[in-house]
Amino acid sequence: MKRKLDSSERLGLIAGGLLSPLVAAGSWLRRSRLFHPRGVVLIGHATALGHADQRLIGTRLAGPVLVRFSGAWWKGREWLDVLGCALRFGSSPEELLEGLPGDQDLLLATIRLPITTLLAALSTRFHAFLANAYFGVSPFELRGLGRYRLRLAPQSSDAFGSTREERLRKALQRGPVRLELQARPAKAGSEYAPVALIELGELRSDEPDLAFDPFRCGRGIEPVGFVHFMRVRTYAASRRARALVSRKPARVAAGPTNGAAFLASLASR
């Protein structure tokens, strides 16, 4: 069945279109993503948790997972900042860097709601990735289950170190870094419940062309709302600008895994 965009999603598309020239210029000048330019990448495994609907969500995501922690603004500084955690759930550890049509990307940040975006840096413990919870900001449509909000809560304690990356590496030396993905119905008053345990045990290099896309939704977790739809055109603009810098084609996986293709898939239902 065809799903119509709601008013917040249409507004997000308009806002993204207005911002995309600025995002493209910023990405070209920085020679990297405008936001989240540098990150730390880890590989691990996700296991389903919970009961009933929660376990069904976790079962969809079970298997190999790639996680990229990053600061939003600064390339080499650890100043006041918002932190991000991008996840990719796939079927093969060797292919997680590619982003296949059946994979699921989730982009989370230390921003609880769109209205708190400008103040989020003040509540973020920006010196440590494992000292913060990460949120989906806008809701997701879980195919067959309805609208949910997502939160990622680190279960491993932070380690001492002079940088965020060093702290994360030392935490990894103690054993797997554990994160708990949680979900709750989008309606007000509902509680978060665990859906998956993520155990990370291997560091990978942060490749410049590693490209997450909130519309890569091969496991049936579809982005909805203003923030997600604002990313349709801004992400495309950033990819094109980075391709000009690197003189490589903009990296977009086959299938309905980018904003334009996702919008087309909505119209065809």
Backbone torsions as a table, in degrees:
resi	resn	phi	psi	omega
1	MET	NA	135.8	-179.9
2	LYS	-66.0	134.3	175.7
3	ARG	-107.7	125.7	177.5
4	LYS	-83.6	145.6	175.5
5	LEU	-70.4	140.3	176.4
6	ASP	-85.0	177.4	-173.2
7	SER	-64.2	-36.2	-179.8
8	SER	-67.5	-35.9	179.1
9	GLU	-70.5	-40.6	176.0
10	ARG	-63.4	-40.3	177.7
11	LEU	-64.9	-37.7	177.1
12	GLY	-62.1	-40.8	177.5
13	LEU	-63.0	-41.8	179.7
14	ILE	-65.3	-47.0	180.0
15	ALA	-61.4	-41.7	178.1
16	GLY	-62.9	-38.5	177.5
17	GLY	-64.7	-38.1	178.6
18	LEU	-69.6	-34.9	-177.2
19	LEU	-85.1	-18.6	-171.6
20	SER	-60.3	-36.8	175.8
21	PRO	-63.2	-37.4	177.5
22	LEU	-67.6	-40.1	178.7
23	VAL	-64.6	-43.0	179.2
24	ALA	-62.6	-44.3	179.4
25	ALA	-64.1	-41.6	179.1
26	GLY	-64.7	-41.8	178.6
27	SER	-65.0	-38.9	179.9
28	TRP	-67.0	-42.4	-179.4
29	LEU	-68.5	-37.8	-178.8
30	ARG	-80.6	-13.6	-175.4
31	ARG	58.5	36.0	-178.6
32	SER	-170.7	-177.7	171.3
33	ARG	-54.6	143.7	175.9
34	LEU	-65.6	-43.4	175.7
35	PHE	-113.3	149.0	-178.3
36	HIS	56.8	53.0	-174.1
37	PRO	-71.5	-30.7	-178.7
38	ARG	-126.9	142.1	-177.9
39	GLY	-148.7	175.0	175.4
40	VAL	-119.0	125.8	-173.2
41	VAL	-110.0	133.9	178.4
42	LEU	-132.3	152.4	178.2
43	ILE	-118.1	142.5	177.9
44	GLY	-162.5	-148.7	-174.1
45	HIS	-142.2	142.8	178.6
46	ALA	-110.8	137.6	179.5
47	THR	-124.6	137.2	-178.4
48	ALA	-67.3	143.2	176.1
49	LEU	-129.1	172.5	171.5
50	GLY	83.3	-169.2	-177.4
51	HIS	-132.7	161.1	174.3
52	ALA	51.8	-124.5	-175.7
53	ASP	-62.1	-37.3	-179.3
54	GLN	-62.0	-42.5	-179.8
55	ARG	-69.7	-33.5	177.0
56	LEU	-62.1	-40.5	176.8
57	ILE	-62.7	-48.0	-179.2
58	GLY	-62.8	-35.8	179.4
59	THR	-63.3	-35.8	177.6
60	ARG	-62.5	-31.5	-173.2
61	LEU	-98.3	-5.8	-175.5
62	ALA	-62.0	139.5	179.4
63	GLY	128.4	-162.8	-178.8
64	PRO	-61.9	145.3	180.0
65	VAL	-143.2	143.3	174.5
66	LEU	-115.2	136.5	-179.3
67	VAL	-128.5	133.8	176.4
68	ARG	-123.0	113.1	172.6
69	PHE	-90.0	144.2	-178.9
70	SER	-160.1	158.4	167.6
71	GLY	-91.1	148.1	-172.9
72	ALA	-77.3	-37.7	-165.6
73	TRP	-107.9	-45.0	-166.8
74	TRP	-99.5	142.3	177.5
75	LYS	-78.6	-48.3	-174.0
76	GLY	-124.8	6.3	-176.9
77	ARG	-112.8	154.3	173.1
78	GLU	-117.2	70.7	176.7
79	TRP	-101.0	-178.8	177.7
80	LEU	-46.8	127.3	-169.3
81	ASP	-162.7	162.3	165.8
82	VAL	-97.7	139.7	178.1
83	LEU	-104.8	152.1	179.4
84	GLY	-125.5	155.3	174.1
85	CYS	-138.4	110.3	178.3
86	ALA	-101.8	134.3	-177.6
87	LEU	-123.0	144.2	172.3
88	ARG	-130.7	120.4	177.2
89	PHE	-100.0	125.0	-176.3
90	GLY	-136.5	-169.1	-177.9
91	SER	-110.9	-12.1	-177.5
92	SER	-141.0	124.7	179.0
93	PRO	-58.8	-33.6	-176.9
94	GLU	-70.5	-21.3	-174.7
95	GLU	-110.3	7.6	-178.1
96	LEU	-63.1	-32.9	-179.7
97	LEU	-68.6	-22.1	-175.0
98	GLU	-79.1	-42.4	-175.0
99	GLY	80.5	82.4	-177.1
100	LEU	-88.8	160.5	-177.0
101	PRO	-55.7	-31.5	-179.6
102	GLY	-84.0	-1.0	-178.9
103	ASP	-79.8	164.1	177.6
104	GLN	-124.7	121.9	173.4
105	ASP	-101.9	137.6	172.8
106	LEU	-128.9	126.8	-179.2
107	LEU	-111.5	113.0	-176.5
108	LEU	-118.9	158.3	-179.1
109	ALA	-151.8	168.8	178.4
110	THR	-81.5	45.3	178.1
111	ILE	-125.5	116.3	-175.3
112	ARG	-71.9	-46.6	-175.3
113	LEU	-143.1	156.2	179.3
114	PRO	-52.9	-37.6	-176.1
115	ILE	-67.4	-19.0	-178.9
116	THR	-96.1	5.5	-172.5
117	THR	-55.8	-47.9	-174.1
118	LEU	-69.5	-21.4	-178.8
119	LEU	-103.3	-3.7	-172.1
120	ALA	-62.6	-33.5	-179.3
121	ALA	-61.9	-29.5	-177.9
122	LEU	-70.2	-26.7	-179.7
123	SER	-101.3	-0.1	-180.0
124	THR	-88.1	131.1	172.7
125	ARG	-83.5	84.7	-165.0
126	PHE	-75.9	-4.7	179.0
127	HIS	-88.9	-2.7	-175.5
128	ALA	-151.1	123.7	178.8
129	PHE	-65.4	-36.6	-173.9
130	LEU	-86.4	6.6	179.7
131	ALA	-100.4	10.4	-174.8
132	ASN	-133.3	152.6	166.4
133	ALA	-94.1	150.1	-176.4
134	TYR	-121.3	137.3	-172.3
135	PHE	-121.5	156.4	176.9
136	GLY	-77.7	-5.9	179.8
137	VAL	65.6	-65.5	174.4
138	SER	-104.2	162.7	-177.4
139	PRO	-74.1	174.4	174.7
140	PHE	-127.7	147.2	172.4
141	GLU	-93.5	112.4	178.0
142	LEU	-91.3	110.9	-171.7
143	ARG	-51.1	121.9	178.6
144	GLY	86.2	-6.6	-175.6
145	LEU	-121.6	-23.0	-178.0
146	GLY	106.6	-165.3	-175.4
147	ARG	-90.9	133.7	-178.6
148	TYR	-133.5	157.1	168.2
149	ARG	-107.8	148.1	-176.3
150	LEU	-119.0	146.4	176.0
151	ARG	-142.2	142.0	176.1
152	LEU	-114.3	122.0	-176.9
153	ALA	-117.8	113.2	176.0
154	PRO	-59.4	136.0	177.8
155	GLN	-104.2	-18.7	176.9
156	SER	-87.2	142.2	179.6
157	SER	-76.9	156.4	179.9
158	ASP	-72.1	157.7	175.9
159	ALA	-115.8	164.5	178.0
160	PHE	-80.2	146.1	177.7
161	GLY	177.9	164.1	-176.8
162	SER	-85.2	-16.1	178.1
163	THR	-136.5	165.5	176.9
164	ARG	-60.7	-42.4	-179.0
165	GLU	-65.0	-41.5	179.0
166	GLU	-63.7	-41.3	177.4
167	ARG	-59.5	-42.2	-178.7
168	LEU	-68.4	-41.4	178.3
169	ARG	-62.6	-41.0	-179.9
170	LYS	-69.7	-34.8	174.8
171	ALA	-63.3	-37.6	179.7
172	LEU	-67.9	-30.3	178.2
173	GLN	-65.7	-24.0	179.4
174	ARG	-79.9	-12.5	-176.4
175	GLY	140.2	-175.4	-178.6
176	PRO	-57.4	138.6	172.5
177	VAL	-82.2	122.9	-174.4
178	ARG	-107.0	133.1	176.9
179	LEU	-127.7	145.2	178.1
180	GLU	-115.7	118.6	174.2
181	LEU	-85.1	129.7	-176.5
182	GLN	-124.2	154.0	179.8
183	ALA	-140.4	153.8	172.9
184	ARG	-148.3	148.6	174.0
185	PRO	-55.3	145.3	-174.5
186	ALA	-66.8	-18.7	-179.1
187	LYS	-63.6	147.3	-177.8
188	ALA	-63.2	144.5	175.4
189	GLY	91.8	-9.5	179.3
190	SER	-79.0	156.6	-175.7
191	GLU	-104.6	146.9	173.6
192	TYR	-70.9	141.8	176.4
193	ALA	-134.8	147.0	-178.4
194	PRO	-67.4	140.1	175.9
195	VAL	-122.5	-25.0	-179.2
196	ALA	-156.5	141.8	172.0
197	LEU	-102.4	125.8	179.9
198	ILE	-109.0	123.7	178.8
199	GLU	-117.1	117.4	-175.3
200	LEU	-106.0	131.2	-176.3
201	GLY	-135.0	-1.4	-174.1
202	GLU	-138.4	130.5	174.8
203	LEU	-86.9	142.8	174.3
204	ARG	-127.6	159.5	177.1
205	SER	-73.5	149.1	179.8
206	ASP	-86.4	93.9	-176.5
207	GLU	-70.5	137.1	-179.7
208	PRO	-59.6	-31.0	-177.2
209	ASP	-98.3	12.8	172.1
210	LEU	-65.4	117.9	-171.3
211	ALA	-123.9	110.8	172.4
212	PHE	-88.2	149.3	179.3
213	ASP	-139.5	120.9	-179.4
214	PRO	-61.9	-15.2	-180.0
215	PHE	-100.3	13.8	168.0
216	ARG	-87.7	96.2	-168.3
217	CYS	-128.7	51.7	-176.9
218	GLY	-69.2	-12.2	178.8
219	ARG	-103.7	13.9	173.9
220	GLY	82.2	20.4	175.7
221	ILE	-109.5	101.2	-169.6
222	GLU	-103.2	134.3	180.0
223	PRO	-71.7	140.0	174.6
224	VAL	-136.8	159.8	175.1
225	GLY	98.7	171.3	-172.4
226	PHE	-58.0	-52.5	-172.8
227	VAL	-60.9	-46.7	-178.2
228	HIS	-62.0	-43.7	-175.3
229	PHE	-77.1	-21.3	171.7
230	MET	-64.4	-24.9	-177.9
231	ARG	-77.5	-16.3	-175.7
232	VAL	-54.4	-54.7	-174.9
233	ARG	-86.9	-30.5	179.5
234	THR	-69.4	-40.3	178.4
235	TYR	-65.4	-41.8	177.9
236	ALA	-61.9	-41.7	179.3
237	ALA	-64.2	-40.9	178.9
238	SER	-64.5	-42.6	178.9
239	ARG	-61.6	-42.4	-179.9
240	ARG	-65.3	-40.9	-179.9
241	ALA	-65.3	-41.3	179.5
242	ARG	-68.3	-31.8	176.6
243	ALA	-66.5	-36.5	177.1
244	LEU	-64.5	-40.3	179.9
245	VAL	-65.6	-46.0	-176.3
246	SER	-85.0	-11.5	-176.4
247	ARG	59.6	33.8	174.0
248	LYS	-117.9	154.7	176.1
249	PRO	-61.9	144.7	176.0
250	ALA	-59.3	131.0	-172.8
251	ARG	-86.6	110.1	176.1
252	VAL	-134.8	122.9	-178.0
253	ALA	-70.3	159.8	178.8
254	ALA	-69.4	156.5	176.0
255	GLY	88.7	-179.6	-176.4
256	PRO	-77.0	67.7	-174.4
257	THR	-120.7	15.4	174.6
258	ASN	-135.4	169.2	-172.5
259	GLY	-57.7	-46.7	-177.8
260	ALA	-63.2	-44.3	179.6
261	ALA	-67.0	-35.4	179.1
262	PHE	-65.8	-42.2	177.2
263	LEU	-60.9	-39.5	177.7
264	ALA	-65.0	-37.4	179.6
265	SER	-67.2	-34.0	176.4
266	LEU	-63.2	-42.6	-177.2
267	ALA	-68.1	-24.0	-176.8
268	SER	-89.9	-2.3	-177.2
269	ARG	-77.4	NA	NA
